[in-house]
Amino acid sequence: MKPVNKISFGMSEVLVLGSFLLYSQNFAFSMTLFGLGLFGKFMAYSMELQAQKQAAENGEKTIKSITDTITNAVALGSIGGTTKSGKFH
């Protein structure tokens, strides 16, 4: 898996920034905003990581399905023999 290095400025960053601005006026509210900001960023990161894992898993399933189909086609082709004329009957 490749690392997720996407820089964004969303609601989580606004909450963390707001917590730093309110730190000197209201400590409890500041820590609440900080906690919500960190929780939101963690959830966004985990959802992005799960989407990457799902995409990789779907790719592996597709490749396995294609190889199984080709293998079965080759195996079934060798079961039904042909005559010298190239016809079955």
C-alpha positions in Angstrom: 0.0 0.0 0.0 1.2 3.5 -0.7 1.0 6.1 2.0 -1.8 8.7 2.1 -0.1 12.1 1.7 -3.0 14.3 0.9 -3.0 17.8 2.2 -6.5 19.3 2.8 -8.1 22.0 4.9 -11.5 20.9 6.1 -13.7 20.9 9.1 -11.2 19.0 11.3 -8.5 21.6 10.7 -11.0 24.4 11.4 -11.9 22.8 14.7 -8.2 22.4 15.7 -7.4 25.9 14.7 -10.4 27.2 16.7 -9.3 25.3 19.7 -5.9 27.0 19.6 -7.6 30.4 19.3 -9.9 29.8 22.2 -7.3 28.2 24.5 -6.7 31.3 26.6 -10.4 32.2 27.0 -12.1 28.8 27.6 -9.9 25.8 28.2 -12.8 23.2 28.4 -14.4 24.3 25.1 -10.9 24.5 23.5 -10.1 20.9 24.4 -13.6 19.8 23.2 -12.9 21.4 19.8 -9.4 19.9 19.7 -10.8 16.4 20.5 -13.5 16.7 17.9 -11.0 17.9 15.3 -8.6 15.0 16.0 -11.5 12.5 16.0 -12.8 13.8 12.7 -9.4 13.6 11.0 -8.8 10.1 12.3 -12.2 9.0 10.9 -11.4 10.5 7.5 -8.0 8.9 7.4 -9.4 5.4 8.4 -12.2 5.7 5.8 -9.6 6.5 3.1 -7.4 3.7 4.2 -10.3 1.2 4.1 -11.2 2.4 0.6 -7.7 1.7 -0.6 -7.7 -1.8 1.0 -11.1 -2.6 -0.6 -9.8 -1.5 -4.1 -6.7 -3.7 -3.7 -8.9 -6.6 -2.6 -11.3 -6.2 -5.5 -8.3 -6.2 -7.9 -7.0 -9.4 -6.5 -10.4 -11.1 -6.8 -10.8 -9.9 -10.4 -7.4 -11.3 -11.4 -8.1 -14.6 -9.6 -11.5 -14.9 -11.4 -9.9 -14.3 -14.8 -7.1 -16.8 -14.2 -9.7 -19.4 -13.0 -11.8 -18.8 -16.1 -8.9 -19.3 -18.5 -7.7 -22.4 -16.6 -11.1 -23.9 -16.8 -11.5 -23.1 -20.5 -8.1 -24.8 -21.2 -9.0 -27.8 -19.1 -12.4 -28.3 -20.7 -10.9 -27.9 -24.2 -8.6 -30.8 -23.6 -11.3 -33.1 -22.3 -13.4 -33.3 -25.4 -11.1 -34.9 -27.9 -11.5 -34.3 -31.7 -11.1 -36.7 -34.6 -8.6 -36.4 -37.4 -11.1 -34.5 -39.5 -11.5 -31.9 -36.7 -15.2 -32.7 -36.1 -16.7 -34.1 -32.9 -19.2 -36.5 -34.7 
